[in-house]
Amino acid sequence: MSTRAQTELHTKEMKKRKKRETDRRYRLNKKRAVQETENKLAMTITENENLKRSVEELRQEILDLTSQRQWIEQRFETMYTELEKEIECVRAEADQGFGE
């Protein structure tokens, strides 16, 4: 085999090695990119579940607070009505007392 043939063979072999190395790096980088994407997706799914749970907790808190507010309003109305009746009674008694 001549030196030129050996050089060409060596050059072809080097090109093949370089291509294999390039392909290997490409596959490795692609694998890393896929793994990163999967990790980001998993974190997004987890965050989404956490947000859903938080929304549900807030909805429940709103329902509880609304219920408490309604109870307070009813209690206030009852107390207000009782006080109005009491004031009417006191006025009626006062009117009777002045009328005598």
Backbone as XML, in Angstrom:
<?xml version="1.0"?>
<chain id="A" units="angstrom">
  <residue number="1" name="MET">
    <atom name="N" x="0.847" y="-1.162" z="0.000"/>
    <atom name="CA" x="0.000" y="0.000" z="0.000"/>
    <atom name="C" x="0.897" y="1.231" z="0.000"/>
  </residue>
  <residue number="2" name="SER">
    <atom name="N" x="0.535" y="2.153" z="-0.849"/>
    <atom name="CA" x="1.354" y="3.355" z="-0.972"/>
    <atom name="C" x="1.051" y="4.319" z="0.172"/>
  </residue>
  <residue number="3" name="THR">
    <atom name="N" x="1.933" y="5.241" z="0.312"/>
    <atom name="CA" x="1.776" y="6.251" z="1.359"/>
    <atom name="C" x="0.523" y="7.079" z="1.110"/>
  </residue>
  <residue number="4" name="ARG">
    <atom name="N" x="0.286" y="7.391" z="-0.160"/>
    <atom name="CA" x="-0.889" y="8.180" z="-0.495"/>
    <atom name="C" x="-2.153" y="7.399" z="-0.151"/>
  </residue>
  <residue number="5" name="ALA">
    <atom name="N" x="-2.195" y="6.132" z="-0.453"/>
    <atom name="CA" x="-3.348" y="5.284" z="-0.151"/>
    <atom name="C" x="-3.542" y="5.196" z="1.355"/>
  </residue>
  <residue number="6" name="GLN">
    <atom name="N" x="-2.424" y="5.078" z="2.078"/>
    <atom name="CA" x="-2.507" y="5.027" z="3.541"/>
    <atom name="C" x="-3.054" y="6.346" z="4.090"/>
  </residue>
  <residue number="7" name="THR">
    <atom name="N" x="-2.612" y="7.452" z="3.523"/>
    <atom name="CA" x="-3.069" y="8.769" z="3.960"/>
    <atom name="C" x="-4.567" y="8.919" z="3.699"/>
  </residue>
  <residue number="8" name="GLU">
    <atom name="N" x="-5.011" y="8.494" z="2.508"/>
    <atom name="CA" x="-6.436" y="8.574" z="2.186"/>
    <atom name="C" x="-7.256" y="7.690" z="3.116"/>
  </residue>
  <residue number="9" name="LEU">
    <atom name="N" x="-6.738" y="6.488" z="3.382"/>
    <atom name="CA" x="-7.421" y="5.571" z="4.294"/>
    <atom name="C" x="-7.498" y="6.186" z="5.690"/>
  </residue>
  <residue number="10" name="HIS">
    <atom name="N" x="-6.381" y="6.756" z="6.117"/>
    <atom name="CA" x="-6.334" y="7.406" z="7.430"/>
    <atom name="C" x="-7.322" y="8.578" z="7.471"/>
  </residue>
  <residue number="11" name="THR">
    <atom name="N" x="-7.372" y="9.373" z="6.404"/>
    <atom name="CA" x="-8.283" y="10.514" z="6.333"/>
    <atom name="C" x="-9.730" y="10.040" z="6.391"/>
  </residue>
  <residue number="12" name="LYS">
    <atom name="N" x="-10.057" y="8.986" z="5.631"/>
    <atom name="CA" x="-11.414" y="8.439" z="5.652"/>
    <atom name="C" x="-11.767" y="7.929" z="7.043"/>
  </residue>
  <residue number="13" name="GLU">
    <atom name="N" x="-10.819" y="7.245" z="7.667"/>
    <atom name="CA" x="-11.043" y="6.717" z="9.019"/>
    <atom name="C" x="-11.258" y="7.854" z="10.012"/>
  </residue>
  <residue number="14" name="MET">
    <atom name="N" x="-10.473" y="8.908" z="9.877"/>
    <atom name="CA" x="-10.614" y="10.063" z="10.771"/>
    <atom name="C" x="-11.977" y="10.733" z="10.568"/>
  </residue>
  <residue number="15" name="LYS">
    <atom name="N" x="-12.422" y="10.831" z="9.304"/>
    <atom name="CA" x="-13.733" y="11.416" z="9.021"/>
    <atom name="C" x="-14.836" y="10.566" z="9.639"/>
  </residue>
  <residue number="16" name="LYS">
    <atom name="N" x="-14.705" y="9.231" z="9.531"/>
    <atom name="CA" x="-15.699" y="8.333" z="10.126"/>
    <atom name="C" x="-15.736" y="8.503" z="11.638"/>
  </residue>
  <residue number="17" name="ARG">
    <atom name="N" x="-14.549" y="8.558" z="12.246"/>
    <atom name="CA" x="-14.470" y="8.744" z="13.704"/>
    <atom name="C" x="-15.105" y="10.072" z="14.115"/>
  </residue>
  <residue number="18" name="LYS">
    <atom name="N" x="-14.767" y="11.117" z="13.343"/>
    <atom name="CA" x="-15.312" y="12.438" z="13.653"/>
    <atom name="C" x="-16.838" y="12.424" z="13.537"/>
  </residue>
  <residue number="19" name="LYS">
    <atom name="N" x="-17.357" y="11.791" z="12.481"/>
    <atom name="CA" x="-18.799" y="11.701" z="12.297"/>
    <atom name="C" x="-19.434" y="10.907" z="13.428"/>
  </residue>
  <residue number="20" name="ARG">
    <atom name="N" x="-18.828" y="9.780" z="13.813"/>
    <atom name="CA" x="-19.363" y="8.989" z="14.929"/>
    <atom name="C" x="-19.371" y="9.807" z="16.214"/>
  </residue>
  <residue number="21" name="GLU">
    <atom name="N" x="-18.284" y="10.543" z="16.442"/>
    <atom name="CA" x="-18.204" y="11.382" z="17.646"/>
    <atom name="C" x="-19.262" y="12.488" z="17.602"/>
  </residue>
  <residue number="22" name="THR">
    <atom name="N" x="-19.434" y="13.098" z="16.435"/>
    <atom name="CA" x="-20.457" y="14.134" z="16.277"/>
    <atom name="C" x="-21.839" y="13.545" z="16.522"/>
  </residue>
  <residue number="23" name="ASP">
    <atom name="N" x="-22.099" y="12.379" z="15.935"/>
    <atom name="CA" x="-23.388" y="11.711" z="16.131"/>
    <atom name="C" x="-23.603" y="11.346" z="17.595"/>
  </residue>
  <residue number="24" name="ARG">
    <atom name="N" x="-22.548" y="10.860" z="18.246"/>
    <atom name="CA" x="-22.644" y="10.484" z="19.662"/>
    <atom name="C" x="-22.985" y="11.708" z="20.509"/>
  </residue>
  <residue number="25" name="ARG">
    <atom name="N" x="-22.288" y="12.837" z="20.246"/>
    <atom name="CA" x="-22.562" y="14.065" z="20.992"/>
    <atom name="C" x="-23.985" y="14.555" z="20.735"/>
  </residue>
  <residue number="26" name="TYR">
    <atom name="N" x="-24.425" y="14.457" z="19.480"/>
    <atom name="CA" x="-25.786" y="14.870" z="19.132"/>
    <atom name="C" x="-26.807" y="14.038" z="19.910"/>
  </residue>
  <residue number="27" name="ARG">
    <atom name="N" x="-26.620" y="12.712" z="19.922"/>
    <atom name="CA" x="-27.550" y="11.840" z="20.656"/>
    <atom name="C" x="-27.519" y="12.142" z="22.150"/>
  </residue>
  <residue number="28" name="LEU">
    <atom name="N" x="-26.325" y="12.369" z="22.671"/>
    <atom name="CA" x="-26.191" y="12.688" z="24.095"/>
    <atom name="C" x="-26.890" y="14.010" z="24.420"/>
  </residue>
  <residue number="29" name="ASN">
    <atom name="N" x="-26.660" y="15.021" z="23.588"/>
    <atom name="CA" x="-27.310" y="16.321" z="23.812"/>
    <atom name="C" x="-28.824" y="16.209" z="23.676"/>
  </residue>
  <residue number="30" name="LYS">
    <atom name="N" x="-29.262" y="15.433" z="22.696"/>
    <atom name="CA" x="-30.697" y="15.234" z="22.506"/>
    <atom name="C" x="-31.288" y="14.529" z="23.720"/>
  </residue>
  <residue number="31" name="LYS">
    <atom name="N" x="-30.580" y="13.519" z="24.218"/>
    <atom name="CA" x="-31.041" y="12.788" z="25.402"/>
    <atom name="C" x="-31.142" y="13.735" z="26.601"/>
  </residue>
  <residue number="32" name="ARG">
    <atom name="N" x="-30.143" y="14.598" z="26.769"/>
    <atom name="CA" x="-30.165" y="15.571" z="27.866"/>
    <atom name="C" x="-31.337" y="16.540" z="27.710"/>
  </residue>
  <residue number="33" name="ALA">
    <atom name="N" x="-31.551" y="16.999" z="26.483"/>
    <atom name="CA" x="-32.647" y="17.942" z="26.230"/>
    <atom name="C" x="-33.995" y="17.294" z="26.526"/>
  </residue>
  <residue number="34" name="VAL">
    <atom name="N" x="-34.150" y="16.042" z="26.126"/>
    <atom name="CA" x="-35.395" y="15.321" z="26.406"/>
    <atom name="C" x="-35.574" y="15.175" z="27.910"/>
  </residue>
  <residue number="35" name="GLN">
    <atom name="N" x="-34.498" y="14.820" z="28.622"/>
    <atom name="CA" x="-34.573" y="14.660" z="30.078"/>
    <atom name="C" x="-34.938" y="15.981" z="30.752"/>
  </residue>
  <residue number="36" name="GLU">
    <atom name="N" x="-34.324" y="17.077" z="30.299"/>
    <atom name="CA" x="-34.652" y="18.395" z="30.862"/>
    <atom name="C" x="-36.119" y="18.739" z="30.622"/>
  </residue>
  <residue number="37" name="THR">
    <atom name="N" x="-36.598" y="18.449" z="29.418"/>
    <atom name="CA" x="-37.996" y="18.727" z="29.089"/>
    <atom name="C" x="-38.926" y="17.892" z="29.963"/>
  </residue>
  <residue number="38" name="GLU">
    <atom name="N" x="-38.577" y="16.623" z="30.154"/>
    <atom name="CA" x="-39.393" y="15.761" z="31.019"/>
    <atom name="C" x="-39.399" y="16.280" z="32.447"/>
  </residue>
  <residue number="39" name="ASN">
    <atom name="N" x="-38.241" y="16.724" z="32.934"/>
    <atom name="CA" x="-38.158" y="17.270" z="34.292"/>
    <atom name="C" x="-39.005" y="18.538" z="34.427"/>
  </residue>
  <residue number="40" name="LYS">
    <atom name="N" x="-38.912" y="19.424" z="33.426"/>
    <atom name="CA" x="-39.710" y="20.652" z="33.460"/>
    <atom name="C" x="-41.199" y="20.329" z="33.421"/>
  </residue>
  <residue number="41" name="LEU">
    <atom name="N" x="-41.560" y="19.356" z="32.607"/>
    <atom name="CA" x="-42.960" y="18.952" z="32.515"/>
    <atom name="C" x="-43.442" y="18.396" z="33.854"/>
  </residue>
  <residue number="42" name="ALA">
    <atom name="N" x="-42.620" y="17.570" z="34.483"/>
    <atom name="CA" x="-42.991" y="17.009" z="35.789"/>
    <atom name="C" x="-43.161" y="18.121" z="36.821"/>
  </residue>
  <residue number="43" name="MET">
    <atom name="N" x="-42.252" y="19.103" z="36.804"/>
    <atom name="CA" x="-42.368" y="20.218" z="37.750"/>
    <atom name="C" x="-43.621" y="21.041" z="37.460"/>
  </residue>
  <residue number="44" name="THR">
    <atom name="N" x="-43.924" y="21.232" z="36.186"/>
    <atom name="CA" x="-45.116" y="21.988" z="35.809"/>
    <atom name="C" x="-46.380" y="21.263" z="36.256"/>
  </residue>
  <residue number="45" name="ILE">
    <atom name="N" x="-46.398" y="19.950" z="36.074"/>
    <atom name="CA" x="-47.551" y="19.155" z="36.507"/>
    <atom name="C" x="-47.714" y="19.251" z="38.019"/>
  </residue>
  <residue number="46" name="THR">
    <atom name="N" x="-46.609" y="19.147" z="38.747"/>
    <atom name="CA" x="-46.654" y="19.252" z="40.207"/>
    <atom name="C" x="-47.160" y="20.629" z="40.625"/>
  </residue>
  <residue number="47" name="GLU">
    <atom name="N" x="-46.629" y="21.665" z="39.996"/>
    <atom name="CA" x="-47.061" y="23.029" z="40.314"/>
    <atom name="C" x="-48.545" y="23.207" z="40.001"/>
  </residue>
  <residue number="48" name="ASN">
    <atom name="N" x="-48.982" y="22.649" z="38.895"/>
    <atom name="CA" x="-50.390" y="22.730" z="38.513"/>
    <atom name="C" x="-51.271" y="22.057" z="39.565"/>
  </residue>
  <residue number="49" name="GLU">
    <atom name="N" x="-50.853" y="20.895" z="40.039"/>
    <atom name="CA" x="-51.611" y="20.198" z="41.086"/>
    <atom name="C" x="-51.641" y="21.028" z="42.369"/>
  </residue>
  <residue number="50" name="ASN">
    <atom name="N" x="-50.510" y="21.626" z="42.710"/>
    <atom name="CA" x="-50.462" y="22.483" z="43.903"/>
    <atom name="C" x="-51.399" y="23.677" z="43.752"/>
  </residue>
  <residue number="51" name="LEU">
    <atom name="N" x="-51.415" y="24.270" z="42.567"/>
    <atom name="CA" x="-52.315" y="25.408" z="42.324"/>
    <atom name="C" x="-53.776" y="24.977" z="42.396"/>
  </residue>
  <residue number="52" name="LYS">
    <atom name="N" x="-54.085" y="23.817" z="41.843"/>
    <atom name="CA" x="-55.465" y="23.313" z="41.918"/>
    <atom name="C" x="-55.874" y="23.116" z="43.376"/>
  </residue>
  <residue number="53" name="ARG">
    <atom name="N" x="-54.961" y="22.550" z="44.169"/>
    <atom name="CA" x="-55.250" y="22.326" z="45.583"/>
    <atom name="C" x="-55.452" y="23.658" z="46.303"/>
  </residue>
  <residue number="54" name="SER">
    <atom name="N" x="-54.606" y="24.640" z="45.986"/>
    <atom name="CA" x="-54.738" y="25.964" z="46.605"/>
    <atom name="C" x="-56.057" y="26.622" z="46.225"/>
  </residue>
  <residue number="55" name="VAL">
    <atom name="N" x="-56.432" y="26.504" z="44.963"/>
    <atom name="CA" x="-57.706" y="27.074" z="44.510"/>
    <atom name="C" x="-58.861" y="26.426" z="45.258"/>
  </residue>
  <residue number="56" name="GLU">
    <atom name="N" x="-58.812" y="25.110" z="45.403"/>
    <atom name="CA" x="-59.889" y="24.408" z="46.106"/>
    <atom name="C" x="-59.942" y="24.829" z="47.577"/>
  </residue>
  <residue number="57" name="GLU">
    <atom name="N" x="-58.770" y="24.986" z="48.204"/>
    <atom name="CA" x="-58.733" y="25.448" z="49.594"/>
    <atom name="C" x="-59.324" y="26.855" z="49.703"/>
  </residue>
  <residue number="58" name="LEU">
    <atom name="N" x="-58.991" y="27.723" z="48.751"/>
    <atom name="CA" x="-59.537" y="29.082" z="48.768"/>
    <atom name="C" x="-61.044" y="29.079" z="48.541"/>
  </residue>
  <residue number="59" name="ARG">
    <atom name="N" x="-61.516" y="28.222" z="47.653"/>
    <atom name="CA" x="-62.968" y="28.115" z="47.442"/>
    <atom name="C" x="-63.665" y="27.696" z="48.732"/>
  </residue>
  <residue number="60" name="GLN">
    <atom name="N" x="-63.072" y="26.715" z="49.405"/>
    <atom name="CA" x="-63.665" y="26.246" z="50.654"/>
    <atom name="C" x="-63.656" y="27.354" z="51.700"/>
  </residue>
  <residue number="61" name="GLU">
    <atom name="N" x="-62.554" y="28.097" z="51.757"/>
    <atom name="CA" x="-62.467" y="29.208" z="52.711"/>
    <atom name="C" x="-63.518" y="30.273" z="52.393"/>
  </residue>
  <residue number="62" name="ILE">
    <atom name="N" x="-63.716" y="30.549" z="51.111"/>
    <atom name="CA" x="-64.742" y="31.520" z="50.704"/>
    <atom name="C" x="-66.122" y="31.038" z="51.138"/>
  </residue>
  <residue number="63" name="LEU">
    <atom name="N" x="-66.394" y="29.746" z="50.928"/>
    <atom name="CA" x="-67.688" y="29.197" z="51.363"/>
    <atom name="C" x="-67.860" y="29.330" z="52.873"/>
  </residue>
  <residue number="64" name="ASP">
    <atom name="N" x="-66.803" y="28.999" z="53.618"/>
    <atom name="CA" x="-66.863" y="29.109" z="55.080"/>
    <atom name="C" x="-67.100" y="30.554" z="55.509"/>
  </residue>
  <residue number="65" name="LEU">
    <atom name="N" x="-66.360" y="31.484" z="54.909"/>
    <atom name="CA" x="-66.510" y="32.896" z="55.274"/>
    <atom name="C" x="-67.883" y="33.429" z="54.879"/>
  </residue>
  <residue number="66" name="THR">
    <atom name="N" x="-68.379" y="32.989" z="53.736"/>
    <atom name="CA" x="-69.718" y="33.405" z="53.310"/>
    <atom name="C" x="-70.763" y="32.901" z="54.292"/>
  </residue>
  <residue number="67" name="SER">
    <atom name="N" x="-70.601" y="31.669" z="54.719"/>
    <atom name="CA" x="-71.529" y="31.091" z="55.692"/>
    <atom name="C" x="-71.470" y="31.863" z="57.009"/>
  </residue>
  <residue number="68" name="GLN">
    <atom name="N" x="-70.260" y="32.181" z="57.461"/>
    <atom name="CA" x="-70.104" y="32.956" z="58.697"/>
    <atom name="C" x="-70.735" y="34.337" z="58.549"/>
  </residue>
  <residue number="69" name="ARG">
    <atom name="N" x="-70.502" y="34.973" z="57.402"/>
    <atom name="CA" x="-71.073" y="36.301" z="57.168"/>
    <atom name="C" x="-72.598" y="36.241" z="57.193"/>
  </residue>
  <residue number="70" name="GLN">
    <atom name="N" x="-73.173" y="35.228" z="56.559"/>
    <atom name="CA" x="-74.632" y="35.091" z="56.550"/>
    <atom name="C" x="-75.158" y="34.884" z="57.969"/>
  </residue>
  <residue number="71" name="TRP">
    <atom name="N" x="-74.445" y="34.065" z="58.749"/>
    <atom name="CA" x="-74.866" y="33.833" z="60.130"/>
    <atom name="C" x="-74.804" y="35.139" z="60.920"/>
  </residue>
  <residue number="72" name="ILE">
    <atom name="N" x="-73.723" y="35.903" z="60.727"/>
    <atom name="CA" x="-73.567" y="37.183" z="61.431"/>
    <atom name="C" x="-74.667" y="38.155" z="61.012"/>
  </residue>
  <residue number="73" name="GLU">
    <atom name="N" x="-74.965" y="38.207" z="59.709"/>
    <atom name="CA" x="-76.035" y="39.092" z="59.236"/>
    <atom name="C" x="-77.380" y="38.700" z="59.841"/>
  </residue>
  <residue number="74" name="GLN">
    <atom name="N" x="-77.662" y="37.403" z="59.899"/>
    <atom name="CA" x="-78.922" y="36.944" z="60.499"/>
    <atom name="C" x="-78.967" y="37.305" z="61.976"/>
  </residue>
  <residue number="75" name="ARG">
    <atom name="N" x="-77.857" y="37.082" z="62.643"/>
    <atom name="CA" x="-77.785" y="37.403" z="64.077"/>
    <atom name="C" x="-77.979" y="38.901" z="64.285"/>
  </residue>
  <residue number="76" name="PHE">
    <atom name="N" x="-77.338" y="39.717" z="63.442"/>
    <atom name="CA" x="-77.481" y="41.161" z="63.530"/>
    <atom name="C" x="-78.937" y="41.569" z="63.309"/>
  </residue>
  <residue number="77" name="GLU">
    <atom name="N" x="-79.572" y="41.008" z="62.287"/>
    <atom name="CA" x="-80.974" y="41.331" z="62.000"/>
    <atom name="C" x="-81.862" y="40.966" z="63.188"/>
  </residue>
  <residue number="78" name="THR">
    <atom name="N" x="-81.607" y="39.805" z="63.775"/>
    <atom name="CA" x="-82.391" y="39.371" z="64.936"/>
    <atom name="C" x="-82.199" y="40.346" z="66.093"/>
  </residue>
  <residue number="79" name="MET">
    <atom name="N" x="-80.949" y="40.686" z="66.385"/>
    <atom name="CA" x="-80.668" y="41.611" z="67.488"/>
    <atom name="C" x="-81.274" y="42.983" z="67.202"/>
  </residue>
  <residue number="80" name="TYR">
    <atom name="N" x="-81.159" y="43.443" z="65.960"/>
    <atom name="CA" x="-81.694" y="44.744" z="65.583"/>
    <atom name="C" x="-83.217" y="44.764" z="65.749"/>
  </residue>
  <residue number="81" name="THR">
    <atom name="N" x="-83.860" y="43.700" z="65.295"/>
    <atom name="CA" x="-85.321" y="43.604" z="65.427"/>
    <atom name="C" x="-85.722" y="43.590" z="66.897"/>
  </residue>
  <residue number="82" name="GLU">
    <atom name="N" x="-85.000" y="42.822" z="67.713"/>
    <atom name="CA" x="-85.298" y="42.768" z="69.149"/>
    <atom name="C" x="-85.114" y="44.140" z="69.791"/>
  </residue>
  <residue number="83" name="LEU">
    <atom name="N" x="-84.053" y="44.843" z="69.417"/>
    <atom name="CA" x="-83.818" y="46.180" z="69.970"/>
    <atom name="C" x="-84.902" y="47.163" z="69.527"/>
  </residue>
  <residue number="84" name="GLU">
    <atom name="N" x="-85.329" y="47.076" z="68.273"/>
    <atom name="CA" x="-86.410" y="47.947" z="67.803"/>
    <atom name="C" x="-87.681" y="47.709" z="68.606"/>
  </residue>
  <residue number="85" name="LYS">
    <atom name="N" x="-88.002" y="46.435" z="68.859"/>
    <atom name="CA" x="-89.194" y="46.104" z="69.652"/>
    <atom name="C" x="-89.055" y="46.646" z="71.065"/>
  </residue>
  <residue number="86" name="GLU">
    <atom name="N" x="-87.868" y="46.485" z="71.614"/>
    <atom name="CA" x="-87.630" y="46.969" z="72.973"/>
    <atom name="C" x="-87.774" y="48.492" z="73.030"/>
  </residue>
  <residue number="87" name="ILE">
    <atom name="N" x="-87.236" y="49.181" z="72.021"/>
    <atom name="CA" x="-87.351" y="50.644" z="71.965"/>
    <atom name="C" x="-88.818" y="51.049" z="71.855"/>
  </residue>
  <residue number="88" name="GLU">
    <atom name="N" x="-89.585" y="50.334" z="71.031"/>
    <atom name="CA" x="-91.012" y="50.628" z="70.899"/>
    <atom name="C" x="-91.723" y="50.444" z="72.231"/>
  </residue>
  <residue number="89" name="CYS">
    <atom name="N" x="-91.374" y="49.385" z="72.950"/>
    <atom name="CA" x="-91.994" y="49.144" z="74.262"/>
    <atom name="C" x="-91.646" y="50.263" z="75.235"/>
  </residue>
  <residue number="90" name="VAL">
    <atom name="N" x="-90.384" y="50.658" z="75.249"/>
    <atom name="CA" x="-89.955" y="51.724" z="76.160"/>
    <atom name="C" x="-90.659" y="53.024" z="75.795"/>
  </residue>
  <residue number="91" name="ARG">
    <atom name="N" x="-90.779" y="53.323" z="74.523"/>
    <atom name="CA" x="-91.475" y="54.540" z="74.090"/>
    <atom name="C" x="-92.950" y="54.485" z="74.476"/>
  </residue>
  <residue number="92" name="ALA">
    <atom name="N" x="-93.545" y="53.301" z="74.274"/>
    <atom name="CA" x="-94.966" y="53.153" z="74.628"/>
    <atom name="C" x="-95.148" y="53.357" z="76.125"/>
  </residue>
  <residue number="93" name="GLU">
    <atom name="N" x="-94.260" y="52.774" z="76.918"/>
    <atom name="CA" x="-94.335" y="52.946" z="78.377"/>
    <atom name="C" x="-94.122" y="54.407" z="78.742"/>
  </residue>
  <residue number="94" name="ALA">
    <atom name="N" x="-93.167" y="55.050" z="78.052"/>
    <atom name="CA" x="-92.885" y="56.460" z="78.339"/>
    <atom name="C" x="-94.085" y="57.322" z="77.959"/>
  </residue>
  <residue number="95" name="ASP">
    <atom name="N" x="-94.716" y="57.008" z="76.820"/>
    <atom name="CA" x="-95.899" y="57.765" z="76.398"/>
    <atom name="C" x="-97.029" y="57.584" z="77.406"/>
  </residue>
  <residue number="96" name="GLN">
    <atom name="N" x="-97.187" y="56.375" z="77.919"/>
    <atom name="CA" x="-98.234" y="56.114" z="78.904"/>
    <atom name="C" x="-97.918" y="56.845" z="80.200"/>
  </residue>
  <residue number="97" name="GLY">
    <atom name="N" x="-96.640" y="56.870" z="80.538"/>
    <atom name="CA" x="-96.237" y="57.545" z="81.768"/>
    <atom name="C" x="-96.454" y="59.039" z="81.673"/>
  </residue>
  <residue number="98" name="PHE">
    <atom name="N" x="-96.209" y="59.627" z="80.514"/>
    <atom name="CA" x="-96.415" y="61.059" z="80.336"/>
    <atom name="C" x="-97.884" y="61.384" z="80.174"/>
  </residue>
  <residue number="99" name="GLY">
    <atom name="N" x="-98.620" y="60.425" z="79.683"/>
    <atom name="CA" x="-100.036" y="60.657" z="79.435"/>
    <atom name="C" x="-100.849" y="60.665" z="80.705"/>
  </residue>
  <residue number="100" name="GLU">
    <atom name="N" x="-100.386" y="60.142" z="81.736"/>
    <atom name="CA" x="-101.157" y="60.058" z="82.974"/>
    <atom name="C" x="-101.218" y="61.339" z="83.698"/>
  </residue>
</chain>
